[in-house]
Amino acid sequence: MAQPKTKAAKNITAGEWVSFGRLAWLAGEAWTEDGVTYIRFGYSVEEFKPNARLTMHYDR
């Protein structure tokens, strides 16, 4: 299966790994309300525009 290099924030699902710089974070619950997508990473919740592209991380 093809693994996309980036994904729109609105398409991130729980259990996917997202890279920020040199760190990868396990995405938790994600939801969109009032035009903003919220994704839980550990104990914090981050805000993104729904179409913002996030870099995916895969074990290789």
C-alpha positions in Angstrom: 0.0 0.0 0.0 1.3 3.5 -0.9 2.2 5.6 2.1 1.6 9.3 1.6 4.4 11.7 2.6 1.9 14.2 3.9 -1.8 14.2 4.8 -4.3 16.9 5.5 -4.9 17.5 9.2 -8.6 16.6 8.7 -7.6 13.1 7.4 -5.3 12.1 10.3 -6.6 9.2 12.3 -5.8 8.0 15.8 -2.7 5.7 15.8 -0.9 7.5 13.0 2.6 8.9 13.6 3.1 12.6 12.6 6.6 14.2 12.4 7.4 17.7 13.6 11.0 18.5 12.9 13.1 15.5 14.1 10.4 14.2 16.5 7.5 11.9 15.7 4.3 12.0 17.7 1.5 9.5 18.0 -1.8 11.1 17.0 -4.8 10.5 19.2 -8.4 11.6 18.8 -8.9 14.2 16.0 -12.0 16.2 15.5 -13.1 19.3 13.5 -15.4 22.0 14.7 -15.9 25.7 13.6 -13.5 25.3 10.8 -10.6 24.1 13.0 -9.2 20.6 13.2 -8.0 19.6 16.7 -5.6 16.6 17.2 -4.6 15.2 20.5 -0.9 14.4 20.9 -0.2 12.9 24.3 -1.5 15.3 27.0 -1.9 18.3 24.6 -4.3 19.2 21.9 -3.0 21.1 18.8 -5.0 23.2 16.4 -4.6 23.1 12.6 -6.4 24.4 9.6 -8.3 21.4 8.1 -6.3 21.4 4.9 -2.9 22.0 6.6 -0.4 19.3 5.4 1.2 17.3 8.2 4.3 15.1 7.5 3.7 11.5 8.2 6.3 9.1 9.9 6.5 5.4 9.1 8.8 2.7 10.5 11.0 1.4 7.8 
